[in-house]
Amino acid sequence: MTAIHSWVPVLILTVAIGLAGCTYPTASGYEVDLDGIPERNDGGFEMHGEVEVADTTAPVRNFTDVSLKFYDNDMSEITQINLGRMSTDSSVAPIRRSFNISLNQQPTYIILESPDFWNSDVSVGAYRWNGGSYTYYFVTSKDERFPE
């Protein structure tokens, strides 16, 4: 066996193990990623981050009324950050937007929303409090926003 052939199984196994826990969308050509670290502290909450529209297919997509919504354990909205219009084409609207928020409540769900997300093949980033930390997941329909 040559030197190259001896490391190929190790490489394949390493990649397979590394991807085993990923929750990336598989059926979508568009993603709206939520990049940030949600933190609970002394009964409050802080998050600083960025929202980015990414496309893996054409044509250009525009999303109106994009917002980052914060929900409590009963799935009632606490507050939201309005991000406005976003697009896969930076000449039309921003591809990414930064945000900062501090709350006196601790949200259970943090979800990106837009009426345009629920009418097409878009995977949207979200976080859910699991009792010890926030877990990142993707939402592909309005009915999937609040997983159990």
URRA-V812626 format. One record per backbone hydrogen bond with DSSP energy under -1.0 kcal/mol. CO is the residue of the C=O (numbers start at 0). NH is the residue of the N-H. If there is no record, write none. Layout:
CO&NH ; CO&NH
//
This chain:
1&5 ; 3&7 ; 6&10 ; 7&11 ; 8&12 ; 9&13 ; 10&14 ; 11&15 ; 12&16 ; 13&17 ; 14&18 ; 18&21 ; 28&55 ; 29&122 ; 30&53 ; 31&124 ; 32&51 ; 34&49 ; 38&45 ; 40&43 ; 43&40 ; 44&102 ; 45&38 ; 46&100 ; 47&36 ; 48&98 ; 49&34 ; 50&96 ; 51&32 ; 53&30 ; 60&87 ; 62&85 ; 65&82 ; 65&83 ; 66&112 ; 67&80 ; 68&110 ; 69&77 ; 69&78 ; 70&107 ; 70&108 ; 71&74 ; 75&71 ; 78&69 ; 80&67 ; 83&65 ; 85&62 ; 88&91 ; 88&92 ; 93&86 ; 94&52 ; 96&50 ; 98&48 ; 100&46 ; 102&44 ; 107&128 ; 108&70 ; 109&126 ; 110&68 ; 112&66 ; 113&116 ; 119&121 ; 120&29 ; 122&31 ; 123&138 ; 124&111 ; 125&136 ; 126&109 ; 127&134 ; 132&129 ; 134&127 ; 136&125 ; 138&123 ; 140&143 ; 141&144
//
